[in-house]
Amino acid sequence: MTRFTLFMLALLCCAVQAQAEGLVASVDRSRLNSGETVELTLESSDVTQFGKPDLNPLEPLFEVRGTRQVNQLNTLSGDNRATTRWIITLLPKENGSVTIPPLQLGEAQSQSITLQVVESETQDTATKLAPVFIDASLDQSSVYVQAQAILTLRIYHSVSLYDDSSLTPLQVPDARIEQLGESRTYEKVINGLRHGVIEMRYAIYPQHSGELAIPAQIFSATLVDTQPVQDAAAQVPKSGKLMRVSSTQMLLTVKAKPITYPADLPWLPARSVTLSESWNPEPDHTQVGDSLTRSLILKVEGLASSQLPPLPATDVNGLRRYPDQPVLGNQNSERGLIGSREDREALVPARSGAIELPAVDVVWWNTFEDHLERSSLPARTLQVANNPSMQVDTPAGMPQVDSAADSETLWRWKLSTLILACTTLLGFGLWWRARWQPAILRATQTGPSPRTVLDDLKRACLANDSHATRQALDAWARQQPETLADMAARFVPLSDALDGLNGALYSETGQHWQGEELWRAIKAIPIAERVQDPVGDSGLPPLYPK
């Protein structure tokens, strides 16, 4: 039974893939007014298919106004891919929800598409009779400051126009303007007469409250030769005449920021907000020194990406943070812009144990429901394990104290302290006695000598090799009388140089690291804190011991 199910799922996946590659349907818009046309595009990448799609299933619900075929050859990574597109102009016969049925091309079949056809707004009598006119509309009469208002300009023409048509640029004082995609062209029947339509959409973001005046837009074009018009009431200009029409000036009411919005937070008016995060790799098995990339993604409907504030940084004790440049993006939709912002940062755990990451909150104002909202990511805990190869970087002098210690545990601590004090006194006495004894030659050291390790560190630094420098630095630090963390805490230039090295190792932006600064810091450590230079030491006892 299981094999049969897997076999059927594989067949279903292959069928879906063949359908996607065989014939794909798309429309230039899914919402239109009655009497307007829509462009249906059928695309096929199967070079073995000939002929054209069967359009008979469209006849009950649509009037086919025209079809055209476009053949295209694309080259991607040395591979040639041929595609064929059929662009079909359709006029819906009904209002409401209208479905474009699946169409057949050989054995391939397209998917169905649902359109929303709404009742068109009535035009006045003078507008209906004009051969060229502009219709300007706003999606809402009032918006909050810095929120989005969509202006739609539709240029109707019942006569043919030359390609020299132009529209004045939209300029609104005290407002940011974003054009929503390229202009779209389609047809619409008004009062029984077919009109060509040129549609342009703009997103307007007022910067101050009050009344915002949207100036009239002027469209100019040269008319092409036209056929005689039977209706004497229709005044059609002569061929070759320059035609100028303008839209009406519009007023937009801009509301101030609500008083209930927190004053210390950035103002974020939007229709919807989505906040998400991703990790690379997943922080399930993390050790000290591992590099984790955390991405916080903010998607806002109704604002451009340039208006989105930076997300809170992960400033947590025990994590070293290396931020990356934000990634901004805009996407056009039927309801305007969808802005996105992705903030990425490399996080490197500096200690083991549980590290608490706080919740991420984004406060915004819902312009659709007109109230304050909050989108957040819950807090999470990173469980960081010890990394044996990074013991040199583990901070020393941090005893683990049990808060629930009883009297027996306290007694053990007292005994350990007494033994430590006795051994310390014994060691001090032996040292005092050894001062009056002749010097003894040191035993031959196993492994690489301090001079060899230091030379390896110097060569790695001057070669600007961050990984080799890290290994040589660990070997050198193990021969020092104190840990690398203690030396960095005592010597500030060394701490800065180590931060630069870690940035080159773990940050995505850390490139072209220069090791000369680290080598200078190593050489500048006070001589009393370094191991005695074996070359400068003759290995003989002093001539006159004290």
N, C-alpha and C positions, 0 to 999 in steps of 0.2 A: 504493500500500500504506500509506503514511503517513497519507493523508487518511482512508482507511477505518478505520485504527486509532484516530485521533483521534475519528472519528465514533462508534465503538463505546464509547470511554471516556466521551464526553459522554452517550451514552444510558445507560450504567451509572451515572454520577453523578446523572442526573435520576431514574433508577429508585430509587436509594438515598434521595435527598432526598424523593421522593414517598412512599416507605415510611415514612421517619421522620416526615413530617407526617401520614400517613394513619392509622396505628395503632401505638402504642408500648406495649410491655409492660414491667412492672416488678413486683417482689415486695417485701414488707416485710422479708424476711430470706431468705438463701440456705442456711442450715444450721438444721436442726430435728431434734427427736427423733421417733421413731416414735409414731404416735397423735396428733401435734399437727397443727393446721391452719395453712395459710399463706394470705395474702391476695395474690391476683393482681390487678393494676390494668391495665386497657386504656384508653388515652387516645387520643382522636381530635379533631383540630381542623378536620375537613372538615365544613362545615355542610350539604353536599349528601347526606351519608350518613344513611340512616334505618334503623330496625330495631335489632338487636343482634347481637353477634358469634356465630358458630356455635361452640358449646361441645362438639359431638359428638367432636372429636379428643381431648378430655380423659378420656373415659369409661374407656379401657383401664387407665390408670395412676392416676386420681384419682377421688375421690368429691366431687361438687359439693354443698357444704353450703348454699350460699346465694349470691344475686347481688343487687346493688343498683346503681342508676344515679344519677349526680350530674351535673347540668348547671351550668356556671359561665361567667360573662361577665366578662372582664378588660379593663381599659382601660389602655393603655400608650401614652404620648405622643400622646394624642388618638385612637388607633386602638382599636376594639373587637374583641376576639378571643374567640370562643365555643369552649369545649372541653366534651367529653362524656367522662365516665369511667364505666367498668363495673368495680365492685369485686366479685371472685369469691372466695369462701371455698372452699379446696380441702383435702381430706384425702388424703395419699398412701397408696396401697394397698401399696406395697413399700418396702423399705429399700435403702440404698445410693445410687447416683447415679441420680436420676430427672429426666427432661427434660420440661419443659412444651412441647408441640409448638406450632408457629406456628398462630395462629387467624386466621380470615378474616372480614372485614367489607366486603361488596361486593367491590371490586377491591383493597382494601388488605389487607395481611397483616402480622402482628406477627412479631417475632423469637422464636426459641426461647430458653428459660432453663433452666439446669441447677441442680437442688437436690441437697443432700447430706442424706439422711435416715439418722440414726444410731439404733442400738438404744437405747431408753429405759432409764433406770436403774430398778431395781425399788424399789418402795415397800413399807414394812412393812405388815402386815395392819391395824393400827390406823389408819395414815394413809389406806389405801384406803377404809376405812369412814367416815371423817370427812367431813362435808359441806363444810367449809372447812378448809384447812390451808395452811401455808407451807413451801416448800422453799427453803433457802438453800445456796449452793455457791460455792466459790472455784475459780478456774481453776488455782491452784497452792497448795501447802501452805507454801512458803517463798519469800521474795523478798529481794533486796538492799535495804538502806536507801535510801529515796527512789525505789525502782523501783515499777513498777505491778503491782498485784494487782486482779483483776476479781471483784467480788462480784455474784452474780446471785440475785435474789429472785423466786420464782414463787409467786403466790397462786392456789391451785386452789379452785374452788367448784362443787359439783354442784347447788346451789340458786340461785335468783335472788336478787340483792341490790339494795337501793336505791342511789341515787346519793350517799348520805351516807358511803360508805366512806372510811376514812382509814388512813394508815400513819405510824408515828412516824418523825420525821426521823432519818436515819442520822448519828450523831455518834460519832466514834472519837477518843479522846484521842491526842495525839502523831501525828496523821496528817492529811494533806490529802485531801479528798473531792471528787470530780468526778462528777456524774451524767452518764451516757452517753445523751444524748437523752431523749425522752419515753418514758413507759411504753407497752408494746405489749400488745394483747389478741388472743387466739386461743383455739382449742378443742383439747382433747386427750381421747382415750378411755382411761380407766383402769379395768381390770377390767370391761370391757363397759359402763361408765357414762360418759356425756359430761360433761366438766368444762370450765367456762370458766377461762381462765388470764390473769392480769395479771402481766406480767413487767417488772421494773425492774433496770437494771444500773448499777453504780457502779465507778469507778476509785479505788482506795485507794493512797496514797503514804505509807508509814511514814516518820517523821522520825528515829527512833532504832532501834538494833538491839536484839534481844531478842525476847520474846514479846509479840505484840500481840493483845489481846482485842477481838473484834468483838461488841458486845452484841446480845442478842436483839431482834428487831423485832416490834412488836405491831400487828396489823391488826384493825380493828373495822369492822363494818357491820351494817345492819339487814336481816333476811331478809324476802323477799316471800312472798306466799301460795304454797304449794306443793301439788302433788297428793299424794294418799295414796300411801305407799310400800308395795309388796307385801312386800319383804324386811323381816322384823321385826328383823333384826340391825342394819339401818341406822337409827340414831337421828337423826331429822331434827327440829330445833327447831321450835317453833311460829312462826306468822307474826307479824311485828312485833317479834320478840325481837332484842335487841342481841347480836351474836356477836363474841367476842374470841378471837383465836388468836395465838400467838407462835412465832417461829422459835427454833432452838437457838443458844446462844452458840458462837462459833467462835474458834479460836486460829490465828494466823498467825505463823510463825517468820520473823523479820527478821534477815538476815545483815549483818554489818558490811562496810564497803568493803574489798576485797582489798588485801593489803599490797603486791602487785605493781603496783598502780595508782600512777602518778606523783603525789607529794604536792603538787606545785606547780601542778597543773592542776585545773580544776573537775570534780567527779564527775558523770559522765553515763552512767547505766545505761539501756540501751534495747535493744529487739529488733532494730532496724535504723536506720541513719543514712544520709541522702542529702545530699550537699553539691554545690551547683551555683552558677554565676555567669552574669550577663547584662550586656551593655553597651548603652548608648544615647547616642550612636550607636556603631557598631563602631569600635574604635580602629585602623583600617587606614591612614587618611590623616589623621594628627593634626598640627596646627601649634601653635606656642607661643601660649598664651592661649585655646585651645579648651576648652570645658567638656564633660567626659565623665562620664556617670553609670554607676557600677559598682554592681551589686546582687549581694550574696552571700546565697544562700538555703539554709537549713538545715532539713531535714525529719527528724523523729525519731518513730519508732513506739514508743509506750510511755511518752511523757512529754507533759505539758501545755506549751503555749508559754511560760508564765510560768517554767518550770524551765530553759529553754534559755539558755546563757550568750551574751554578745555575741561576735561573730566578730572576728578580729584586724583592726585598722585598717590602712589602706594608708599607713603613714608612710614615705615614700620621699623622699630628697633629690631635688629638682627637680620635685616635685608639690605643689601646694597642695591641701589636703583640706578639704572642707566637708561634714560628716556630716549626715544627715537622721535623723528619728525612725524607730526600727525598727517594722516591721509584723508583728504577731503574729496567729496564727490557729490554731484547733483544728478537727479533723475527726474524727467518730466512725466507727469501723469495727467489724467483728466481733471484732477482737482488742484493742479499746480505743481510746485516744486517739492521734491523730497530730498532734503539735504542729509548728508551722512558725514560723520567724523569718527575716525579710528585713531585712538591713542595707544601706541605700543611702547612697552618698556621692558628691559631685561632686568630680572630680579635674581640676585645671587645670595643664597643663604650664607650668613657668616657664623652661625652657631647652630648647634643641634637642639632638638626638642620641639615643642609646639610653638608655632609662630602664628599669632592671630592677625588675620586681614580684616579690617573693618568693612562694614557695608558701604556700598556706593549709592548715593542718593542724588537724583536730579529733580529739582522742583520746577514745574512749568504751569502755564495757564492754558486750560482747555478752552480754545476759542469757539469750538462747536457746541459744547454744553455750558460754557461760561462759568467755570469754577476752577479753583486751585486743585492741582493734582501732583502726585509724587510717584516717580518711577525709580525703582531701586534694585540693586543686586544684594542678596543676603551675605552676611559675613561668613567667612570660612576659615578653617584652621589648616595650616601646613604642618605636617609631621616630618621633621628633618632628622635624618640619621647621621651618625658620625661618618666621616670619610677618612680612612686610614692614610691616604696620600696627602691630606691637607692638615695633618696634626700640627705642623709648624705654624699655621695661621690661626689655630684655635687659641683664643685669649686665655691666659693663665691667671691664677690667683682668684678663681671663682668657686669657692667651696660650696658643695651641695648640703644644705641644712634641712633636716626633716622637721617640719613645724609641729609634728605630733610626737616628739621624742619624750620618752618616759625617764624615770630616775636611773634605770639601768644603762640606757644609752648615754645619759649625762656622766655617769660614773666611768664609762669607757672613754669618753672624751677627756676626762680628767687624768686617767691613767696614761693615755697616749700623750697628753701634754707633759706629764712628768717625765716619761721616757724620753721625749724629744728634748726637754731641758737638760736631762742628764747627758745625753749623747752630744748635745751642743757644748756643754762644759768640758766633756772629755775631748772633743775635737779641738776646742780652743787650747786646752792644755797641751795636746800633742803638737799643735802648730807652734805654740810658744817654745816648746822643747826643740822642735825641728829648726827653729831659727838659729840656734847655737850649734847645730851639727853641720859638718861639711856637706856641700852640695852634691847631689847624686845625679848621675847621668840619667836622662829620661829613657824609658824603654822605647824600642823601635815601634812606631805607630803603624797599626794595620790599616789597610785601605789607602785611599789617596791622601796625600799630605795637604795641610792647609794652603800651602803655596800653589799646589796644582789646582785645588778647588777654586782658589781666588783667580788664577789665570783663566780657568774655564768660564767663570762668571764674567770676567772682563771681555773675553772674546765674544761671548753671547750678547753682551750689552752693546758693544761697538758694532756688531753685525746686525743690530736691530731685529734680532730674532726673539719674539716675545715668548714662544713656547720653550726654546732652549734656555732662555734667561730664567724662566720660572723653575726649571729643573735644577739649573746650576745654583739658583738662589736658595732653594730648599736644602741642597747639599752643603752649601756654605753656612746656612743658619744652624744646621745641626752640630757644627763644630764651635759655635759661639757660646760664651758663658751665660747668655740669656736668650730668650725666644725672640723671633722676628717681630712679634707683636709688641714686646716690651721695648725693643730698640726703636720701633716706629713711634710708639707713644712718647719716648724720651727725645727723639730727634725728628723735628717737624719736616725737614727736607726729605728724609727717607720716607715718611708717611705719604707725602705728596707724590713722590716717585712711585711708590707701590700702588697708589690709587690709579695713576696713569697706566701702569702695567696691567692691573686688573681690568681697567676699561678696555684695553686693547684685546684682552683675552675673552671677555664675556659680552661686551656690547656689540650690537650689530653695526654701529657706526664707527667703532674703533679700528682704524686702519692707519698704516704708515707710522707705526710707533717708533720713536727715537729713544734708544737706550742710554744715550750719553748722560742724561740727567740722573738716571738711577746709578750709574757707575760713579759719577761725581759724589752722589750722596753716600755711597758705600765707602769711598775713600775719605770722606769728610767726617766719618764717625770718630769720636775721640779715641786715641790710640790705646787708652787704658781699658776700653771696652772690647777690643778685638783680641783675637788669639795672636800670640807673639809670632812675628815673622820668622819662619824657620831658616830663611836665607841669612837674615841678620844675626841669628843665634849661632854661635860657634859650637854649642853643645858641650863646652868645658866648664867646670865649676869656677867660681870667682877666685882670683888670685889671692885676695885677702878677705876671707869670709868674716862677716861681722858676728 
